[in-house]
Amino acid sequence: MYEIQLFGPLEVRTRGVRLSGADFGGDAPRHILALLALRGKVRKAELAELLWPGRPPAGHLTIMEGQLSLLCRRLTLGTDVGDSPITRSKDEFVLMADRVRVDVARFEELVAAAAGRPARSALRPLTAAAHLAARPLLEDVTGPEWADRARAHHRERLAAIRRKAAELTQDVHGEARHALFLRAAEFAA
């Protein structure tokens, strides 16, 4: 199983090893991994546009395939690349959901678990989601516009969840101190 962390620095934990930064083989493999972890799958044409906005280099499909192969070797710790959590088809790269756990997906599961529940039972998953996303999304991935957009989206989403959790805390427990902590965390983010 591969544990992929997107809140905070991009990290992968597998087989008792933690991979981060240069362990992925450069910026392009890190960006491919981050995009796959955020989206689950990415069409090759879209990935080329995200990696090289408006100006994919000649032979970009071959370059992407090479970067993906490098990433797969790094993720499998140099063992059988067939054990990689990433597959490819003619048109897209796919992160195999049954082989990975992504913190952003867990965040969304917690938020979904709270939806439609009464205040008392919605509070726990919302608070857990707020704590899970306490660090900025992809804080060590700087530069690409897609990363900035993803960070902005999650900042807005997290702010709304913290507001809701603070309201529910006040309503259910009358705990102004914890509600104020959740609200203060919203403004610090």
Protein Blocks (a to p, Z undefined) as FASTA:
>chain_A
ZZddfehcddddeehiacehjlnopaklmmmmmmmmmnopacfklmmmmmmghiacehkl
mmmmmmmmmmmmmmnnopafklpcbdcdfkbccddfklcccfklmmmmmmmmmgopafkl
mmmmmmmmmmmmmpcchklbghiaklmmmmmmmmmmmmmmmmmmmmmmmmmnopaklmmm
mmmmmmmZZ
